[in-house]
Amino acid sequence: MKHLRPTAFIIVICLLAACSNKLAKIAQLPAYQFNSNDGVPDYSQLQYWAAHPQKHDPSDSVPASLLADYRPDSTVDIFFVHPTSYTKEGRELGWNAAIDNAELNAKTDYGSILFQASVFNAAGRVFAPRYRQAHLSAYYPKDASDSAGAMAAFELAYKDVKTAFEYYLAHENKGRPMIIASHSQGSTHAKRLLKEYFDNKTLKNRLVVAYVVGMALDPAMYSSIPICSNPNQTGCICAWRTYQTDYKPPFVLKENFVSAVTNPLSWDTSSVKVSRDLNKGGILLNFNKAVPRVTSAQVAGGVLWTEKPHFFGRMFYTSKNYHIADYNLYYQNIRENVAQRISAFWKR
């Protein structure tokens, strides 16, 4: 899966997190000032979690416009794997980010954890590990040497995610049903996690649903985990990649399979366009204000198509790639669907 090119990705992330100066100040807070002795995360320590129920973090945030309906449930767990925030050109930290880089961790927390992981906070306890994520350029190898470095970077990143998940299972889960959720690079790792721990495994019986967003997903990868095709289905995967209507990036056209897509407005897999009238609210730059009717959704041969989103300043956003907003554009609909699937899970 290709992402936004690094420069565009950095611009959008900085907007979502207010600005780089604010991130630098946040990074000076005590919560971000820790040093790993050997560079390896220790998931028994809270500082190695971007989100954890035993600490206050951005995943606990609720948009002001949704507070009246906030009824948190602690009977289900969400294991969320964040996307790439290590995007600075030049790979100054090497192929993989340092686990204790304060500014990068702040960028993760006030980008993905705030704007994506928070969508799940009414549904259950949110766990999101910090991990030695691969640099964005790992998705764009230039030669054989680059390809080898990229593969090793993804392996190291997945090793951390896997270690975090195993720690979570051993010490935190205690038999609760769970949701696996992810975006972008996080979905690269979540796909493997689902294959290794859930597909044809007894743990699948505790899988409410998986939201594996922003990455191509071959439905044939799993033999016992279907793609979600209705809003009450459980033990299934919801996946989508969002682009402007009539646009598919060249790399999508080269894919040798049709990626799974579940429409985040209708929660089925049909190719019928779903009007933005059914979009209950996107969360854009202003986290505290849900924007209703922000955009439509249509399954279109391996991707999700949408009209150009309706928000103040839309004329300045010219990209046809809405990767960064895969969750944001459908925030309230996702939030409600999570609750719907949990209810269906308990009624099985």
N, C-alpha and C positions, 0 to 999 in steps of 0.2 A: 504493500500500500504506500503510495506517495503522499506526502504531507504538503502543506503550504511550503513554499520555498522559505529558507531561513529568514530572509529580511522581512517578508510579509508576516511570518509567524511571530517574529519578535515584536513588530508593531502592534499586532492585535493583542498579544499577551500583555504588553505594557499598558494598553488602554484598559484591559480588563482589570489589571491590578493597580490602576490609577496612574502610576508613573514610576520610573526607575528610582527616582529620589525617595519616594515613599517606601519602596521595597528596601532600599539601603538602610533607612531608619528602622524599619521593622526588623531587619536582620541583626540590629544591635540589641534587640530585646534579649533578656536572659534565656528565654526558651530556645533561642537559636544559637547561643554561644556555648557549644559543646564540642569536644574534640574526641574523635575515635582513635584509640591508641594504635590499632592495627589496620584501620580503614575498613573493617568488616562490621556490618550492623549487628547489634545485639538486641534482638527483639524482646528480651525481657525488660528492656529499658524504654521508658515512654518516649524519649527523644528520638528514637528510631521509627516512630509512627507519626505520619502526617495527620492522621485522625485516629482517635482512640476514645472509647467511652469513659476512660478514667482521667481525661484531661479536657479542658475547654479549648476548642480549636475551630477554625473556620467552617468545618463541616456541620457544626452546631447551629449555624446561622439560618434564620428563616426570613424570607422577604417580608417586609412590613405588611404588604397587601395580602399575605397568606396567613398571618399570625392568628387571625380569628378562628381559623379552621385547624390549627395545629394541635393534634392529639397524638403525642409520641407513643410508640409501641416498643417495648423492650423484649418481646418474645422472639424476634427474628434478628439475625445478624446480617450485615452487609460487608462483604470483603471487596474493597474498591482498589483497583490498580490504576494509578494516575498516568496521564500521558507524558510526552516529552516536554520538559521545561529546560533541558540543557541544550540550548540552541545557538549560543554565541559562536560566530564564525571563528574558525581557527582551532577548535578543539583544545582550548588552553588547558583543560584538565586531563587531556588524553581522550581515549575512546569512551571511557565511562566517567560519569560525574563522581566526585568525592561525596561520600555519604554525609559528611559534616560541613558541607559548604553552606554557610549561613544564608547568603543572599539567594542562592539557588533554592534552598528549602523554603525561604519566605515566598519566592516567586511561585513555587508549586502550591503552597498553602493558600495564597491569596489570588491564585488563578484557578486551577483545576479543583482544589478541595472546596473552595468557596462556591464556585459557579457550577460545579458538576456533582461532587460527592454530597453536597448539601441537599440535593433533590431527594435523597433517601432517608433524611434524618427523622421523618415522621413515621417511617416504616420499621425502624429498628436501630440497633447499635451499629455505628459505622466504624470499621477498621480500615485504615489505608496505610500500608507500610511505605516508609522511605526505602528506596533501593538505588543501587548504583546503575542508574539508567544509562542506556547507550545514547551517545550524541545524535542529534537529528541527522547528521551527515551519514550515519550508518545505513540510512535508507537510500543513499545515493552513492554507492561505491563507484569510483572512477576507473579502477583497474583490479587485477587479481590480488594485489597486496591490500588494497582497500577492502576488497570483499572478504579476505581472511580476517582483517581487523574488525570489520563490522560483525561478522559471524561470532567472533570471540566476545565482542561487546554485548551482543544480545544474549549469549549464553551466560555471561556473568550476571547480567541484569535479571534473567529468569531464575538463576540460582538463588538470588536474594529474595525474589518474590515467592519462590517455592519454600525457602527456609522460613519466611514470615508466615506463610499459610500453614506450614506444619506446626510452628509455634502456636499460632492461633488455635488450631484444632486441638492441640494437646493441653493448652492452658486456659483458653477463653470460651470455646464454643459450648462445651458441656451439653451436647446433644440438641442444640437449637437448630431449627431450620435456617437456611442461609440463602442469600442472594449474592451471586458473583457479578460485579459490575466493573466496567473499564472504559477507557477511551484511548484511541490511537496506539502509541507504543504499549500502553497498558493492556490493550486488547491483543497485541502480539503475544504477550505473556499469558493473559487470561485464557486464550484459546488452548494453549498447551496445558494450563492448569486443569481446565475442564476435561481435556482428553485423558490426562494422567490420573486424576483423582475422582472423576464422576462418571465418565463414559463406561458403561457396563460394570460399574462399581456400586457397592452398597450405599456409598455416600450420596448417590444420585437420589435416593429416597428422601433426602433432606434438602434437595435443591428446589427452592421455590421457583426461581427463574434466573436467567443470566441476561444481562444487558451488555453485549460485546459490541461496542459502537466505534465507528470511525476507522474500521479496518475491514478488508475483504475477508469473507468467511465462506469456505467451501462447505456446503451442507453435507457432503460425503465424508467429511472429516470424522463425523461421529456416527456410531451405529445405534446408540440408544438415547441420544439427545436430539429431539426434533427442533425444527425452527418454529417459533411461535406463530400461530395463524389465527388466533382469536384472543380477545382481551382477558379471558378467564383461564387460559391454559397454564399449566404449571409444569415444572421440570423441563422447560424448553429454553431456547435462546432467541432473544430479540437482537437484531443487528441492522444497522443502516449506515450509509455514507451520504452526506447531503451535498447536492450540487444544484446549480440553477437549471431550470427546465430547458431541455434540448441540449444540455452540455454533458459530455463525458470526457474526462481527461484521456490522453493517449494511452496511458498505462492500463486503464480499465478496458479499453478496446483490445489490448493484448492479453488479457487474462484468459487462461484456458479453462475456466469454469465460470458459471454465473453465480455471483456472490449472493448469499442469503440476504433478504431485506424484509423487515417487518415494518409496516407503516406506523409511525408513532402517533398518528391521530385516530386511525381506525383499528389498529393492532391486528390487521390481517395482512395477507401477502398478495392480494389482488392488485391489478394495475389501474384500478379506478382512482381518479384524482379525488382527494378529500379536501373540501373547501377550507379556507382559513377561518371560516365561521366556526368551525369545530375546534380551533386552536384556542384553548382556554387561557393561555398566557405564556409568553416567552420571557426569560430574564436576560436582559442585555447588559449594557454598561452600568446602568443603575440597578444594583442588586435588589434594592428595596421596592422596586416597582415592576410588577408583572405587566407585560404588554399583550393584551388580548388580540386575537385575530392577526398575529404578527406574520404568519405565512401558512401556506398550504403544504400538502405532502402527497407524493405519487410514486409508487414503486415502478421502476423503469429499468428492467434488465440489468440487475446487479447493483444499482444505485438508487438513491432516493432523490427525486426531483422536487423542486419547490420554486415558486415564483420569487422574485427579489423581495426579501423581507421588508415589511412596512414598519419603519421606525424613523424617528427624527434624525436627519443627517444621512439617510439612505443613499442620497445621490453621490456621497463621497466614497461609498464602498463599491468598488468596480469589479472585484473578483467574482468569478462564477463558482468558486470553491468555498463552501460553507463548512469545511471540516472543523474549524475552531468552534463552531456554534452547533455542532450535532446535538448536544444536550440542551443548550440554552434556548434554541428556537421552540422546543417542545416541552419546556421545563414543567409546567403545571400538569400537562397531560401525562407525562412520565410519572410525576409524583402521585397522581390519582391511580394510574395503572398499577403501580407497585402495591398500593393498598388493596386494589381489586384482586390481584393475583394472590396476595397473602390470605385474603378472605377465602378465596377458592381453595387454596392449599389446605386450610384448616377444615374445610368441608369435604375433603376427599373421602 
